[in-house]
Amino acid sequence: MMPDLGKYAEAVIWSYVSTIGLLLGVVVLSVWQGRRVKRSLEEVEARHEESDA
């Protein structure tokens, strides 16, 4: 059910593709950074628990 975009079809499609690609990139980077921060926090907490023991 794609509307007839005429001469603008290619630009509109590439805009959608670019937007979806950028959104996926942001999600992937956010997940990667979240895992990295979680790992770092776990290391800091482990060091803190060792110093308390």
Backbone as CSV, one residue per row, in Angstrom:
resi,resn,N_x,N_y,N_z,CA_x,CA_y,CA_z,C_x,C_y,C_z
1,MET,0.829,-1.187,0.000,0.000,0.000,0.000,0.876,1.253,0.000
2,MET,1.824,1.299,-0.884,2.702,2.456,-1.014,2.012,3.514,-1.860
3,PRO,1.909,4.724,-1.341,1.299,5.775,-2.154,2.214,6.149,-3.321
4,ASP,1.619,6.655,-4.356,2.384,7.085,-5.518,3.109,8.378,-5.173
5,LEU,4.430,8.319,-5.122,5.228,9.482,-4.736,5.821,10.199,-5.942
6,GLY,5.617,9.649,-7.100,6.106,10.293,-8.312,7.621,10.410,-8.325
7,LYS,8.103,11.574,-8.690,9.544,11.769,-8.819,10.257,11.835,-7.468
8,TYR,9.520,11.887,-6.382,10.125,11.973,-5.051,10.262,10.605,-4.375
9,ALA,9.832,9.558,-5.033,9.817,8.220,-4.433,11.207,7.808,-3.937
10,GLU,12.218,7.997,-4.758,13.570,7.580,-4.377,14.053,8.342,-3.149
11,ALA,13.830,9.640,-3.098,14.262,10.444,-1.954,13.531,10.039,-0.677
12,VAL,12.244,9.770,-0.794,11.455,9.379,0.381,11.915,8.014,0.885
13,ILE,12.119,7.073,-0.018,12.559,5.739,0.388,13.924,5.800,1.053
14,TRP,14.863,6.561,0.475,16.187,6.677,1.084,16.123,7.391,2.427
15,SER,15.191,8.306,2.583,15.015,8.964,3.877,14.550,7.966,4.931
16,TYR,13.602,7.112,4.561,13.141,6.068,5.487,14.275,5.109,5.825
17,VAL,15.012,4.666,4.831,16.124,3.739,5.050,17.174,4.369,5.960
18,SER,17.505,5.613,5.706,18.494,6.309,6.532,18.014,6.459,7.969
19,THR,16.766,6.820,8.140,16.214,7.001,9.477,16.212,5.687,10.247
20,ILE,15.775,4.618,9.607,15.762,3.308,10.268,17.187,2.880,10.619
21,GLY,18.121,3.108,9.712,19.522,2.768,9.978,20.086,3.540,11.150
22,LEU,19.802,4.836,11.195,20.291,5.647,12.311,19.661,5.224,13.635
23,LEU,18.376,4.935,13.622,17.711,4.481,14.842,18.301,3.156,15.326
24,LEU,18.536,2.231,14.413,19.162,0.967,14.795,20.562,1.195,15.365
25,GLY,21.294,2.118,14.763,22.623,2.442,15.270,22.578,2.991,16.688
26,VAL,21.626,3.861,16.959,21.478,4.429,18.307,21.124,3.332,19.305
27,VAL,20.241,2.431,18.922,19.856,1.340,19.823,21.055,0.434,20.102
28,VAL,21.790,0.057,19.065,22.954,-0.811,19.241,24.000,-0.135,20.125
29,LEU,24.276,1.117,19.879,25.255,1.825,20.707,24.790,1.960,22.152
30,SER,23.514,2.180,22.361,22.979,2.297,23.714,23.098,0.980,24.469
31,VAL,22.763,-0.121,23.811,22.883,-1.435,24.447,24.342,-1.731,24.757
32,TRP,25.225,-1.462,23.814,26.659,-1.705,24.012,27.191,-0.879,25.178
33,GLN,26.852,0.397,25.215,27.325,1.258,26.285,26.721,0.836,27.632
34,GLY,25.464,0.440,27.642,24.832,-0.011,28.878,25.520,-1.238,29.446
35,ARG,25.857,-2.186,28.581,26.570,-3.384,29.037,27.958,-3.028,29.566
36,ARG,28.629,-2.116,28.888,29.967,-1.707,29.317,29.913,-1.026,30.680
37,VAL,28.944,-0.149,30.875,28.805,0.557,32.143,28.427,-0.416,33.253
38,LYS,27.541,-1.365,32.953,27.143,-2.359,33.946,28.344,-3.182,34.393
39,ARG,29.158,-3.610,33.426,30.357,-4.381,33.743,31.310,-3.566,34.602
40,SER,31.489,-2.304,34.257,32.371,-1.427,35.017,31.850,-1.230,36.439
41,LEU,30.558,-1.036,36.580,29.959,-0.855,37.896,30.120,-2.114,38.742
42,GLU,29.952,-3.282,38.145,30.137,-4.527,38.872,31.568,-4.665,39.367
43,GLU,32.547,-4.237,38.559,33.949,-4.279,38.985,34.190,-3.345,40.164
44,VAL,33.632,-2.158,40.107,33.797,-1.203,41.201,33.150,-1.735,42.478
45,GLU,31.966,-2.310,42.349,31.289,-2.867,43.522,32.078,-4.038,44.105
46,ALA,32.668,-4.873,43.249,33.463,-5.998,43.737,34.679,-5.494,44.497
47,ARG,35.351,-4.472,43.975,36.503,-3.895,44.675,36.100,-3.294,46.008
48,HIS,34.925,-2.664,46.024,34.431,-2.043,47.245,34.126,-3.111,48.302
49,GLU,33.520,-4.232,47.868,33.218,-5.316,48.798,34.504,-5.964,49.328
50,GLU,35.537,-6.071,48.469,36.812,-6.637,48.918,37.472,-5.753,49.965
51,SER,37.376,-4.453,49.785,38.015,-3.542,50.747,37.251,-3.507,52.067
52,ASP,35.960,-3.822,52.055,35.176,-3.849,53.289,35.420,-5.134,54.074
53,ALA,35.838,-6.196,53.388,35.993,-7.499,54.047,37.250,-7.620,54.848
